[in-house]
Amino acid sequence: MSRLQVTVDHGAITRNVERLRAATTAQVMAVVKADAYGHGLVPSGRAARAGGATWLGVAQPDEALALRAAGDTGRVLTWLYGPEVPARALIEADVDLSVSSLPVLASIVAGAREAGGTARLHLCLDTGLSREGVRPAELAALLDAVLEAQADGLVTVVGAWSHLAWADQPGHPTIDAQAGVFRGALEEIEARGIALEVRHLANSAATLTRPDLHFDLVRPGIAVYGLPPVEDPSGEGFGLEPAMRVSATLALVKDVEAGRGVSYGHDYVTPARTRLGLVTAGYADGVFRSAGNRAEVAVAGRRFRIAGRVCMDQVVLDLGARSEAQAGDEVVLIGPDGPSATEWADAIGTIDYEIVCRFGCLREKTSV
Ligand SMILES: *Cc1c(COP(=O)(O)O)cnc(C)c1O
């Protein structure tokens, strides 16, 4: 039995996608990579479709195939692989494929021959992130090879895309610089006679803050799960609803006097007579060790900081002398009735993406 209960409100995912759709005239690709940021690939993909996502996006080819195996028949794009990409299986599964390099193109062309089909390609452009994507100087050579394969009926270019480095700082000069490089590359592609069905650049932050960069398709991820990628100036969190809730139960409570050291190394010492509560979830369950003495949880609506070090399978809370908490009471680590993933991230010096991935990836996969 998992010591943490991770539950996902898939209705919130549907409503979040509806809100993102209302923010754009472009199509929406819900990014469901990394097991939908820990929220469960298949149910999250289904929920995003119900909200109007005409595309789903995944980094790993396996995830695209898993969506198909689960019955998803809409457009799906996968983008992160080397020449070992299982191109034949992806083409047979009617998955759109990103291409960044000649070796990957060669694998896709070979896969198309084996499948007896045509691969739908999205040219991935490195406009300044220096991660996946072809650099502008190498685009012409990639286009030569792509057009040759297209003439043979093995591929057809349907998209061109790139990814922003600083989208979470809407005024950052690199955004316009990358958009300029992107537009230049689009012109170069179209000048070669390629008619692009979808041009796409915007992640969640750019979807919510840069309508001028939506092109034909936006690719929100974190916002789909209800976490605002930037602060909403109106303080409304863009109307997004966090979909993940993480909870545990108190296994034991006990009353102790002032001056008791708590957990390994006694990093916390009770300042007064108090009631301690034991939660049987630790870093093996996804509770970051760095959360000790920093992150908060909620019991019956009240917040308590984790007292002392996080152990492998347990943490201790200082519930206060007047606490009426009992063994069996619920402890909310993340949820509408407790801290947000963003508060956890701020407490331990990371981003909320890592918080939901961590709790989600270590959870018992019960919600599929
Ligand atoms: C992860 C990812 C996204 C989604 O980013 P968010 O910041 O979660 O909205 C979009 N596009 C690509 C290429 C990605 O890797």
The ligand as a Gaussian input file, in Angstrom:
#p B3LYP/6-31G(d) Opt

LIG

0 1
 C        7.395000      20.581000     -21.728000
 C        7.202000      21.247000     -23.008000
 C        6.098000      22.081000     -23.239000
 C        5.141000      22.500000     -22.157000
 O        5.782000      23.425000     -21.307000
 P        5.016000      24.088000     -20.060000
 O        5.971000      25.090000     -19.534000
 O        4.758000      22.988000     -19.098000
 O        3.769000      24.657000     -20.590000
 C        5.908000      22.574000     -24.522000
 N        6.763000      22.246000     -25.514000
 C        7.843000      21.475000     -25.304000
 C        8.759000      21.186000     -26.426000
 C        8.110000      20.958000     -24.064000
 O        9.191000      20.201000     -23.869000

